[in-house]
Amino acid sequence: MLSSYLEFDLDTDPNNVTIADLAIPDTMCSQKGGGGYECPGEMVCMRLNLNAKAEGFYGMFNDFGASVFTVYLAASEEGWVYVLYDCMDSLPSHLAFIYFLTLIFFLAWLVKVNLTVLHNLRLK
């Protein structure tokens, strides 16, 4: 669940974190150190149980419903780049880039195929 990894001060209670405690409120971090964004020395990257509103939800892969919404965002090509940025910060950036590039091209191809089929059915 990569949207739950946020960084905050070492002296902050992990059960009582607010947006003001976060280093950069809308930036995810890489807990394993292989992602694009790593926490500075005085910060810690840990999984927080924040609700979607507190995280600034615009799509992610926390559960099946959120995943479907995120794929819809990518298909509409509106706002998907913010999810890409979070994935690039949390995972190895080349994996996130390859995933989203493949997803965008596949969804564009799928829409084109559906429109072609509908157009051919209308002509018959």
Contacts in CASP RR format, 6 or more apart in sequence:
PFRMAT RR
TARGET T0000
AUTHOR 0000-0000-0000
METHOD contacts of the structure
MODEL  1
MLSSYLEFDLDTDPNNVTIADLAIPDTMCSQKGGGGYECPGEMVCMRLNL
NAKAEGFYGMFNDFGASVFTVYLAASEEGWVYVLYDCMDSLPSHLAFIYF
LTLIFFLAWLVKVNLTVLHNLRLK
1 47 0 8 1.000
1 61 0 8 1.000
1 62 0 8 1.000
2 28 0 8 1.000
2 60 0 8 1.000
2 61 0 8 1.000
2 86 0 8 1.000
2 87 0 8 1.000
2 90 0 8 1.000
2 91 0 8 1.000
3 28 0 8 1.000
3 55 0 8 1.000
3 57 0 8 1.000
3 59 0 8 1.000
3 60 0 8 1.000
3 61 0 8 1.000
3 62 0 8 1.000
3 86 0 8 1.000
3 90 0 8 1.000
4 47 0 8 1.000
4 48 0 8 1.000
4 49 0 8 1.000
4 50 0 8 1.000
4 55 0 8 1.000
4 62 0 8 1.000
5 28 0 8 1.000
5 29 0 8 1.000
5 30 0 8 1.000
5 31 0 8 1.000
5 45 0 8 1.000
5 46 0 8 1.000
5 47 0 8 1.000
5 48 0 8 1.000
5 90 0 8 1.000
6 17 0 8 1.000
6 22 0 8 1.000
6 25 0 8 1.000
6 27 0 8 1.000
6 28 0 8 1.000
6 29 0 8 1.000
6 45 0 8 1.000
6 46 0 8 1.000
6 48 0 8 1.000
6 50 0 8 1.000
6 55 0 8 1.000
7 22 0 8 1.000
7 23 0 8 1.000
7 24 0 8 1.000
7 27 0 8 1.000
7 29 0 8 1.000
7 39 0 8 1.000
7 43 0 8 1.000
7 44 0 8 1.000
7 45 0 8 1.000
7 46 0 8 1.000
8 14 0 8 1.000
8 17 0 8 1.000
8 21 0 8 1.000
8 22 0 8 1.000
8 23 0 8 1.000
8 43 0 8 1.000
8 44 0 8 1.000
8 46 0 8 1.000
8 48 0 8 1.000
9 21 0 8 1.000
9 23 0 8 1.000
9 42 0 8 1.000
9 43 0 8 1.000
9 44 0 8 1.000
10 42 0 8 1.000
10 43 0 8 1.000
10 44 0 8 1.000
12 21 0 8 1.000
14 46 0 8 1.000
14 48 0 8 1.000
17 48 0 8 1.000
17 50 0 8 1.000
19 25 0 8 1.000
19 54 0 8 1.000
23 39 0 8 1.000
23 40 0 8 1.000
23 43 0 8 1.000
26 56 0 8 1.000
27 37 0 8 1.000
27 86 0 8 1.000
27 89 0 8 1.000
28 37 0 8 1.000
28 86 0 8 1.000
28 89 0 8 1.000
28 90 0 8 1.000
29 37 0 8 1.000
29 38 0 8 1.000
29 39 0 8 1.000
29 45 0 8 1.000
29 89 0 8 1.000
29 90 0 8 1.000
30 36 0 8 1.000
30 37 0 8 1.000
30 38 0 8 1.000
30 45 0 8 1.000
30 89 0 8 1.000
30 90 0 8 1.000
30 91 0 8 1.000
31 45 0 8 1.000
31 46 0 8 1.000
31 47 0 8 1.000
34 91 0 8 1.000
34 92 0 8 1.000
35 88 0 8 1.000
35 89 0 8 1.000
35 90 0 8 1.000
35 91 0 8 1.000
35 92 0 8 1.000
35 93 0 8 1.000
36 88 0 8 1.000
36 89 0 8 1.000
36 90 0 8 1.000
36 92 0 8 1.000
36 93 0 8 1.000
37 89 0 8 1.000
37 90 0 8 1.000
38 45 0 8 1.000
39 45 0 8 1.000
52 66 0 8 1.000
57 66 0 8 1.000
58 73 0 8 1.000
58 79 0 8 1.000
58 82 0 8 1.000
58 83 0 8 1.000
59 66 0 8 1.000
59 69 0 8 1.000
59 70 0 8 1.000
59 73 0 8 1.000
59 82 0 8 1.000
59 83 0 8 1.000
60 66 0 8 1.000
60 70 0 8 1.000
60 83 0 8 1.000
60 86 0 8 1.000
61 67 0 8 1.000
61 70 0 8 1.000
70 80 0 8 1.000
70 83 0 8 1.000
71 103 0 8 1.000
71 107 0 8 1.000
73 79 0 8 1.000
73 80 0 8 1.000
73 83 0 8 1.000
74 80 0 8 1.000
74 83 0 8 1.000
74 100 0 8 1.000
74 103 0 8 1.000
74 104 0 8 1.000
74 107 0 8 1.000
75 107 0 8 1.000
75 111 0 8 1.000
77 104 0 8 1.000
80 100 0 8 1.000
80 104 0 8 1.000
83 100 0 8 1.000
84 96 0 8 1.000
84 97 0 8 1.000
84 100 0 8 1.000
87 95 0 8 1.000
87 96 0 8 1.000
87 99 0 8 1.000
87 100 0 8 1.000
88 96 0 8 1.000
88 97 0 8 1.000
90 96 0 8 1.000
END
